[in-house]
Amino acid sequence: MITKKFVPCIYLYHEHAVKSLGDLSVVETDPLRLVDYYNENNADELIVFDMSESDEEHDAALDILKEICEIAEVDVIGAGNIKRMEDVKKLLYAGCKKAVLDYEKESNIAITEEVSLKFGKDKILAGYNDAQVLAANKELLETYISGMVLMNPHQIRETQKITGLPFYVQINRIALNKLMEIFAYDGVCGVTGNTINDNYREILSLKNLCRENGIQVETFEAAFQWSDFHLNSDGMIPVVVQDYRTLEVLMVAYMNEEAYNLTISTGKMTYYSRSRSELWLKGATSGHFQYVKSLAADCDMDTILARVSQVGAACHTGARSCFFNEITKKDYEESSNPLQVFEEVFDIIKDRKLHPKEGSYTNYLFEKGIDKILKKLGEEATEIVIAAKNPNPNEIKYEISDFLYHMMVLMAEKDVTWEEITTELANR
């Protein structure tokens, strides 16, 4: 059974979100604000349509799309303005999990095989209005495409007669109770369009309605019930909260049964405030929500470890983590976590750029500018090649370290972060 998804979309035009592909009325001047709304209300994915008309607008739209991908808690699908393989590459490199080829354009059909072989069929969808275009390209689709986006809801039956590929349906106006009928079609994997955009606050309720009707939707399923835990004397369980990317410990809080069940059902960390004697949805006041990535219980079933995507600061003081009051410390080498080492060295390089230090080689590079940085980077790359011919492995370690240092100087010069690099690598 296909899991059905609620997929809002953003129609991006002149750096604003507009009503639809055919209605350029501005609905939000800051598209990132819409992403926050969809994050907070249990959307499953997000489709962004780039409606730009010039190359300059297209570049601006890609910059916004990159920001959208950075803050979205769900996979982003990029659509619109694809003319060649390079445009698909730009969408995927901006952070989109998938790109939509417009099958109303022969040029997009023509590059299907090329982009599928280059990026993988799981990254490619086909958008269409008339199911006849599917019939004409059935073999191509089923070989090189992982799914489709149907822009005309009146073509659902025709689509299912032609192919068994899953497809999203764009619907701009429909009674919410009719969504159950749409989801009942086997091939429909999701609904997008203004029906979802205009009712994003109802997504959780609609998911519950789907489940009541035997329709499988994206929700967390708990392997353990509240009765399986060993509780403290207050009838609660402590929760240790980590950043899911860095594994940094952010905070410790407590859950009662209601908080636990709400966390599972909403996907947002909810606790019980012992000081206020009330439920506490983290971020409800500050906007610093914690989106659940995983929950695990310890061996004694008396503590929960939560790995979360933290928006903003975890601590009420404004600090990223609550654990900043150092009690005592013994000197030791923190070199076991490669990303931590990279971040620490990179922080020093960035600090040199902001606060120049006399005699600093790093500042010398910044003062000489981009051409000098690139020259040194090229020299160090060559040194790696030469060292690789030497049977002694130590030399190549030294040269790679030199290269990485100069690469980080370039990153600081171009305002590129390690998080952006690691995210890009993960997306590949």
N, C-alpha and C positions, 0 to 999 in steps of 0.2 A: 504493500500500500504506500502510495506517495504521500509524504508529509506536506501538508498544505501551508503556504506561507502568506503572511500579510506584508506587502511590500509597498510602502509609500514611494513617491518619486518626486524629484525636483526638476522642474523645467527651467534651465539656466539660460537667461538671455540678458545681455548687457550687464553681467555680474549680479543680476537680481534673480529671484525666483518668481516666475510668472505663472499664470493660471493653468495654461496647457499649451500644447503645440500650436493650437489654433487661436488662442486667446492670450494676448501679450499683456494683459492687466497684471500689474505687479502685486503679488500677494505677500512678499517679504523682501525687504531691501538687503537683508543679511541672510543668505542661504544657510550659514552655519547655525543660525538660531533654530532653523527647522530641524537640522540634524540633532540638536539637543532635545527637541520635543520628541522626535522619533525614538531616540535612545531611551528616553524616560518612559515611553509608553509601549514598550515590548514589540516594536517592529522587528521583523525577521531578516530583512534585507532592505537595500535602498537602491533605486535606479536613478541615475542622473542623466538627463538629456541635455547635451550641449547644443544650443540653438544659435551659436555665434555665426556671424556672416562673413567676417574678415579674418585674416591671419592674426591681426593684433587682438581682436576679440577672442579668437580661439586660444591664443597664448594666455590671456587673462582668465579664460574659463578653466584652462588646465591648472593654473595656479590655485584657483578656488577648489577645483576637484581634488587636488592634492590635500588641501586643508580639510576637506570633507572626509576623505579617507582616513586622515590622521585622527579625527575625533569620533568617527562613527564606531559604534560598538558592534556593528553588523557588517557583513560583506557588502561592498558597493559594486554595482554594475554600471559600466559606462556605456552611453549610447549617443549617437548623433555625430555628425561632422566627420565621418570616416570616408576618406577618399583613397587611401593607399595603406599598405602594411605599416608604414611608419606611424600612422595615426592610431592604429591598434596598439602598437608598442608604447606610444605616449600615454594612452589610457591605462594600460597595465602597469607601466612604470610610475604613474601617478599614484598607484595603490589600488586600482580597481581589481577585483577578483575575476571579473569577466568583462568582455566587450561584446556589444551587439552590432552585428552587420545588418545594414538596412537592405533587405531583400527586395525592396521596391526599386533599387538601383542596380543595374547590370554590373557596374564597376565593383560593387560590394560582393556580388555573387562570384565575380571573376577572381577575387583574391581569397576566397574561402579556403581552398586547399593550401595555399601558401601560408596564410596566417595560422591555420590549424596545425600544420607540420612544424611551424616555427615555435608556437607557444603552447600547443596541446589543445585537443578538441574540448577539454573540460573548461577552457578559458573562453570559448567562442559560442555565442548565441546568434540566432537569426531573428530579425524583426520583420514583420509583414502585416499587411492588411487583408489580402485575399489569399485564401488557401490554395488557389490554383497555382500560385508561385511555388508552393511546396510540391505539388504534383509534378511540375516541370523540372524540379531539382531534387527529387526524392533521394536518389542514390548519393548525390553530393552531400545532402544534409545528414543522412544517416551514417555517412562515413566520416565526416569532418566537423559535425556540429553536435554539441551536447544537449541543446535545448533551444527553445524559441520564445519570442515575446509577441503575442498576438495583439495587434492594436485595434482590432475590430471584434467586439464580443459576439457578433452575430455569426462568426465563422468557427465557433467551437466544434460543432458537430462535424463540419466539413474537414476540419483539421484532424480530428480523431479517426476519420475514415481513411486518411492518407498515410499517417505515420503514428508510431507509438512513442515518439519522443515527447518528453515532458514540456509543458509550455506555461508561461505566465499569460494572464489576460489583463489588458488595460481596460478598465471600466470607469467612466467618468461620472455616471449617475445611475444608481440602482438602489432599491430599497434594501436595507441591511439584511432583512430576513431572506432576501433572494440570494444572498451570498452562499447560503447553504446549498442552493440548487447548483450554483456555479462550481463550488468545491466538490460536488458529488460526481462530476465528470472525472473519469479515471486519469486522463492526461493532464488535467489542470494541476500545476504544482504551486501556483500562487496567483494572487490578484493584486494588481497595482492600479495606479491612476487616482483620480480625485475622489473616488469612492473611499479609498483608504486615506488619502491626504486630509479630506474634510472630516474624517471620523477617527483620527488617530488616537484620540483619548479613549475610544471604545474598543481598541484592539484586544485588551486583556479580556473584557467581557465577551467579545465575539469569539475568542479562543475557547473560553469556557463553554459557550453555546455549541461550538463545533464538537467539542469533546462529548457533550451530552448527546449529540446526534451521531456519535460514532465516527467522527471525522478526525483523522490524526493531524495534529498541529504541533508546531515547535514550542515545547515547554520543558522545564526541568522535571525529571522524575526522580524522586528520592528513593534510594535503596534501603534506607532505614526510617522507621517511624519514630516519633517522639518517645514512645514507650521503650525503645531499644537503648536509649541513653541512660547513663548513670548520672543523676543530677546532684548538684550541691545542696546544702541545707536550705537554700532559698527556692529550690525547685527549678534552678536554671543551670545552663551549661556555658562555660567560658568559650569564647571564640578568639583565636589568634588570627590576625588578618595580615596577609602578605600581598605585596605587589606581584602580580602574576608574571611580569616581565623580568624584574630584577631580583625577585624573592626577598626584597627588603621588608622587614617586619614593620607594619604601619601602626597598629594599635591592638588593643585587647578590649573586648566588650562582652556582654552577656546576652543570651537569648532565653526567652521562655517559649512555651509551646506555640503561642500565637505568632511570635516573631519568627520562629523557625519555619512555620508553615507559610507565612507571607514571603519570606526569603525564597523559598522553593517556588512559590506560585508566580512571583513577580520578577525574579531574577535580579533583584536589588537587595543589598544587605539591609536587613531590618533587625534591630536589637530591642532589648528592654532596658530602659534607663532606670537604674536603681535610685539615682538621686532625685529623679522627677516622678518616679513610680508610674511610668507610661511607656507605651511603645515608641520606638525611635527609628524612623526611616532615615538612614544616614543620607544627608544631602537635601532633605526636604526643605530646610531653611537656607542653607548655604549654597545649594546647587552642587556640592561636592559629593555626588553619588558614588557608590561603589557597586559596580556591575559584576555579578558572580561569574567567575570562570570555572571554579571547581570548589567543592566542599568535601572534606575528608575527616573522618573521626580517628582518634588515636586508638591504641591497642586496648585501653581500658574503657573506651566508649564514654569518656567523661570530659573530653575536650574536642572542639571542632577547629580544624585548620581551614581557613577560607583564603583562596587565591582570587584576587579581584583586579579589575581595571579601575583604578582610582582616578576620579576627576578632581583636579585641584589638590588641596591639602587634606590629609587625613585627620590632623590634629586641630582642635578648636582654636589653638593659638596661631594658626596659620602655617605651622611647620608641616613639612611633607609627612614626617613620621612623629608619633608621640614620644619616641625614645631618643631624646636628645640631651637628657641630664646625665652626663658622664659621672659615674661614681668613682671608679678607679680603672686603670688600664696598664697593662704590661706591653712593652714594645714587642711587636711581632710583624712579620712580613705578610702583607695581604696580597699575595701574588697568585693565589690559586684560582681566582675568578678572572679569566681573561678580559671580559667586558669591563670589570671594575678597574683593572689596570689601565686599559685603554681610556676609560673615562677620566681617571685621575691624571694621566699624562696630558690628555686633551684639555682638562680644566686648567692645568698650568700654562699650556700654550695659549689658551684663550685669555688667561689673566695677563700674560705678557703683552698681548695685543692691546688690552685695555689699559694696563699699567706698565708701560715700558720700563725696563731695568737696564741701566748702563752696563755695557759689556756683554749683554745677553746675545747669544748667537741667534736665538729665535727672533729677537727684536731686529737684529741685522737683516734677517730674511724679510720681515714685514716692511722694513724701511726701504729695501731695494725693490720690493714689489713683486707682482705676479710673475714677470718674466724670469727673475732670479729664482723664485720658488720652483717654477716649472723646470728650469735648467738643472737645478739640484735633484729634483725628482727623477728626471731622465737619467742623470748620472748614476743615481743610486739603483735604478732599475737595471742599468747596464752592469753594475757591480754584482747584482744578484746573478745575472746570467754567467758572468765570469766565475763567480764563486761556486756555482752549481757544477762546474767542470772539475772542481777540486775534490778529491776523495775525502778530505777532512770536513765533516758536517758542521763543525763549529763556525767556519768562515761564513757559510751561508746564513747561519743564525744571526751573526753580527750584521750582515748586509741587509737582511730582511728587516731587522730592527731599525737600521738607519732609514730604510725606505719608508717604513710605517711612520716614523717620526716626521719625515718630510711630507708624507701624505697628510698627516694630521695638521701640519702647518697650512697646507693647501686647503684642507677642510675648514679651518678657522678663517682663512682669508675669504673663502666663498660662502661662509655661514652654513655649512653642512654639518649635521650632528651624527654621532655614532648611532643614535636611535634610528635616524633616517636610513643609514646604511644597512643596519641589521634588519630593519623592516623590509627594505628592498630585497635583501638576500632571502629572507623568509618567503616573500611573495613569489620568488622564482622557484 
